Amino acid sequence: MKFLSLLPLAALLVHCTAPQPGGSTGSLPPAATRGLPQIINVSAYDPKERQREGRGYTENDVSALRANGASGLIARAGKGGNLDTKCASFLAAADRTGMLVGVYYRLQNHVDAVAQADQFISRAQALASSRSWNTPSLLLCGDFDANSRLSDILRFMDRVESRTGVVPVAYLENSAHLKILLGNADDATKAKLRRMPYWLALYSHESGAGPQFPAPGSPKGLVNQYRVWSDWTLWQYGGVDWEGGRSRPKVYNHEASRFSPYFGNLDRPVERNVFNGSYTGLQTFWQRHGLPLAR
């Protein structure tokens, strides 16, 4: 897929903070008019605990996410052989607000990769046929553990594609193991990996991955350390640290790419992403890497 060219990050991402409530609720989400489209990812750990005054949300009502500029929501379908209990509720709630919907599966080493892919596909297909959806497709994503085996990443990808016809998105952490594994792969393997759009996780320009991989400094720097993709597609710029059972916002904040610890006027942290392109490009990407939904 060919994405729209980016303006320099410093010039563009400064506008990516969410608009205040009361913005446009038409077909074009308000965040898309100010910068890169915003996507929230969630799991059974969400919503996290309330930390300040503001709007809240639940798995049954995510209107506050939409009002603050979220264009899409990606919910965890499962992890290491276990299904996520809130996935269906989150997706239905997001669809009711007009957001794009997607699912990801956290691949773990202790369960066979094909078995996990089968569980993911079965869950996605059941969700796709469970109701009449407003959005046309369900984005499919693989979340690969920092210690994943290359063979398992490829087997997961192949199984998803063979059963659905969809090449999933690849979520990769800032992991020294994965950088060595993927960066040292042969050209044919790298070409295969590149068919999966790259969803990167980078919360700080100072976060390195050991002496071999110093802090990448920027999303493009992290892309270069992996030595597979030419650019990123999704960037998870906001997550959380857990300390004493409490979540603490962990958000990229460097030079002109400064994001607020909280998303708009929400009263708690959420895991946040931006898409590398326009809202129109986001819709095309979502359909290309998504499972068709019943309408």
N, C-alpha and C positions, 0 to 999 in steps of 0.2 A: 504493500500500500504506500502511495506517495502522499506525504502530509504537506500541509501548507508551510511555507517558509516562516521561521520565527523572526520577529524583531529581536534585537539583543535582549537577553533576559533582564538586564538591569532596567531597561526602558519599559518592558512589558509587565513583568511580575509585580512591580510596585503597585499596579492597579488590581491585583488579584484578591485583595481583601474583600470579604463579602459585603454587598450593599446592605443598608439598614432596612428593616421591615417596612413594608408599605410600597416597595418597588413594584415594577411590572410583574404581573402573573400571567402574561400571555404566552404564546407558543415559544418565544425566545426568552430563556431564563435571564434574569437581570445581570448575573455575573458574566455572562457571555458578551455583554455589551461593554464591559469594563476591562477585559483581559482574557485570560485563559479560562475555559469552562471548569467548574469545580465539581468534583465527585467525592462522595462520602463512602467509606467502607465501614461495615459493621459486622458484629458477631454476637453470640450470646452474652459476651461481656458488656454489651451496650444495652441501654444507656449507662454510662458511668455515673458516679455519684455527683450530686449537685454541689457546686463550689462557689457560686456567686449569684447575685440577682440576675434575672433574665428569663428567657424562654426555655422550656424543657421539651422533651419528646419521649415517646415510647416506641416499642416495636409496632404498635397499632396506630400511631399518629406521628408522622414525620413532617407535618406541615411546617414546623419551625425550620427544618433544614431547607425546605424549598423556599420559604420566605426569605431566608438569608442568602439565597443565591445558588443552591446546589442544583446542578443539572441532572445528576444521576446518583444512584445508590447501588453499591456492590455488596451483597451479603454473603457471609461464609455459609457454604452448603454443608461442609463437613471437614473433619480433620482426623487423619490416621485411622480410618475405619469407623468413626463415630459421626453421626449426623448432628447438625446444629439445630437446636430447638426453636430458635426465633427466626430462622431464615424465611419461611413462607410468610409470616406476619409482616416482617420488614418489607419484603418485596411488594406485597399487596398494598401496604400503606403508601409506599413510594409511588406505585403506579396510580393510585387514586389522586395524587397531587400533580401528576403529569411529568414525573421524573422518569428518566431511562432507568432500567433495572438490569442487574447482572449478578452473577454468583462466582465465588472462588472456592477452591478446595485446597486445604493445607496438606501437602504430601509429606509423609513421614517415613523414615527408613524401616521401621519395625513391621510394616504391613506391605505386602506385595503391591508394586506400583500399578499394575493392571487391575488388581482388585479394587484399589482406591479409585482409579479412573472409572471403573464400572459403577461403583457406588455413586460417584459424582454425576455420571451421565444419567443413571436411572433417576436420581433426585431431580436433575435439571429437566428431564423429559416429563416427570410427574408434575413438576411445577408449571411447565409450559402448557399442559393440558388441564390444569386444575381450575381455571376460571377464564373469563373473557377479559383480555388485557387491552389497555389503551395504547401501550407502546408495542412496536412490532417485533422486538427481538430481546433475548436474554443473553447478555454478554457472558462468555465462558472464560475463566481464568484459572491457571494453576499457580499456587503459592508454594514455591519450592524451599524446603528446609535448608538452612545454611550449610548443612552437612550432607545434602542430597548426593546421590550417585548420578553421574552423567547418563548411564544406561537407564536409570529410572525416570529421569526427566524426559528422555526421548521416548521411552515406552509409554509414559503417561500421555505425552503429546500425540503419539501415533494412535493410541486407543481412542482418545477423544475424537480425533479426526476421522478414524475409520468408522466409528459408530454414529457420528453426527454430521460429518462433512465440514466441520468447523475446526479451524486451527485456533487453539486457545491462546490467550495472552499469558506471558511468563512474568510472574512477580519474583524478583530476586533482591535479596538483602545486600548490604555492604559487607560481603563475606569473602575473606581471603581464600577459603577453600573453593568456593564457587568460581572466583576469578581465575585461580590456577587451573581448575578443572575445565572450564569453558574456554579460557584464553589459550590453552595448550591443545585444544581439539584440532583435528585435521580440517582442511578447507571444506570438505564435503559435509562434515558434521556441523561446522559453523554456518554453512549455507542453510542447513536444515533448521538449526536453532533460530536463525534470523526470520524464518517464516512466522515465528511467534513474536508479536509486538512486545517490546521491552517495557515493563512497569518497574521502575526503580524506586528504592526506598533511601531517602537521604534527608535527615532531619537537621544536620549541622555540617557546615563547611569544614569543621575541625575533626570530624569523626573518621579516623583512619581504620585500617583493618590489619594492624601489625606492621612490623618494620618493612616488610616487602611492599606494602601498599599504604603509603602515607595518606593523609586526608586529601580527598579528591578536590575539595574546594568548591565544586559546582556540580550540577547534574551531568554536564558534558564531560567533566573530569572523571566521574564515575563510569560513564559510558566508555571512555578511553581505557580505563583500567580493566574492563571486561574483555576488550579486544574482539568483540563479536558484532555488535550492532553499530551502525553509523550514527544513530541518535536514539533518544528515548521517546516513548509514546505517552505513558502516564508517569507522573512523579508524585509519590507519596511524600509530601513535605511536612506533614503533621501527624504525630502519633502521641503516645504516652509512655512515661516511665512509671513503674509501680513501686511505691515505697510504703512499707507498713500497711499494705492492703488498700492504699489510696492511690489514685491515678494523678499524675502530674503532667501537664502539657509539655510536649517535646516538639518544637516547631523550628523550621529553618528560618534564620534571621541574620542575614549577612548583606552588607552593602545595600544596594537598592532592592534586593529580594527579601524584604522584611515582612513577615507574616505575623499577625496577632496571635497570642497564645490561644485565644478562643475564636470560634467561628461566628462572626457577627455578634448578635446579642444572646447567644446561647449561654446557659448557666452552667455548662460542664464541657469537658474536652470531647472532641470527636477526632477520628482519624480521617485526614483530608488529603486530597489529591488534585492535581490539575492535568488537563489534557493538552498535548502539544499541538495546538491548532485551533481552528474556529469551532463554533457550535455546529455549523453545517458539517465540518469535517468529523466532529465527534459522532454525529448521527450516522454518517457513512461508515466509520470505523465500527460502531456498535453493531450495525447490521452485518458487516462483513465477518465479524468474529463472534456473532451471536446465533443462538438457536431461535428459529421462528416461533412466535407465540400465537396462541389462539386468540382470535378477535371476534 
